[in-house]
């Protein structure tokens, strides 16, 4: 297992050092991290064969609540993650809870060396057995056979990819050609398009085909950042800068140093945030909150928004000089309603993906269903199609999807938010009931079929009183 990669997360540096010294004799790369807040960044930029996670951090020294919370967060990011929990305050009850929450195993501290190594080896081996993806494309790119076919005029059905739907379809050919020319440069890119059109995937594809591909890709939803969190999140802070600043923290600009920084929903920035961001982009350096020391950063910037920034500039709600700074290259993703010729290809891609994931016998869709798909306006775009196909694959009684297997939300435009929520809840309840019946109430199998962590499934069972 010398080619395996592990991540150890514990707030005790001595524990991290001891575990690393032990495990590096048996495994390949060992990453260590004492701050669990960095887990989303690490998981989005690396692939680990197993994660060893402490159950208790600074906020809570014995109950394990933080460990369970971080376990749930990990499994939300990567449902296939193999997580081993360890703690100095464990007992049988906590071990059972950990396994129900989605952990693959549980180790008490202080550990027995041989047992600890065997536990991690078992987690890595289980992950290797689960990897059954023959012909899977290169991560964030084309497979060798797809590259060979590029330019031949053929439209190829891609194999399932762990990164979500591929950028497939004839309508996206001009965009893919532009990506091929732009990716090797350091030009700033602005991606425009409605929600659900795949802006995040375009950004990741540009990074994966750039000269910075071996450096971090850091994604930030800046539209969700409050004024008080904006500077700390993007530029970092020093210990004591404000009440909860217990230690120095690197901001997203510094995390992305040498790589790519993706700022999503940039059209939602306030004037103050726009001014602060523009200053950093012009100077190519950041100053952490509470510090007066400027730190140089080297990033490739990609931004995205679903709003018309030209219109915002005319309304004087978005700075024109900032727009000039971020849109050296501008890409506009068409909504799915303008890509009806791609519907069959996309639907078949998702059918193949979810039929494999859930071990369902579905192999295709009927002409009648395709006709209804083409007459529907897809307000949620490719993301809505993906979720609709997933539900249909799970619930369909036959091998070919029919119109009756699909839910077209044609009335949602006039339905109240409460009614929309009720419709979604009803569909979710039906999915869970069907899976529970299929697997005779086996929580592990039900969670696996639905693509949920066990803890997430328990929350839904409680929500629906099941």
Buried (B, 14 or more C-beta within 10 A) or exposed (E): BEEBBBBBBBBBEEBBEBBBEBBEEBBBBBBBBBEBEBBBBBBBBEEBBBBBBBBBBEEEEEBBEBBBBBBBBBBBEBBEBBBBBBBBEBEEEBBEBBBBBBBBBBBBBEBEEEEBBEBBBBBBBBBEEEEEEEEBBEEBBBBEEBEEBBEEEEEBEBBBBEBBBBBBBEBBEEBBEBBEEBBEBBBBBBBBBBEBBBBBBBBBBBBBBBEBBEBBBBBBBBBEBEEEEBBBBBBBBBEEBEEEBEEBBBBBBBBBBEBBBBBBBBBBBEEEBBEBBBEBBEEEBBBBBBBEEEBEBEBBBBBBBBBEBEEBBEEEBBBEEBBEBBBBBBBEBBBBBEBBEBBBBBBBBBBBBBBBBBEBEBEBBBEEBBEBBEEBEBBBBBBBBBBBBBBBBBBBEEEBBBBEBBBBBEEBEEBEEEEBEEBBEEBBBBBBEBBBEBBEEEBEBBBBBBBBBBBBBBEBBEEEEE
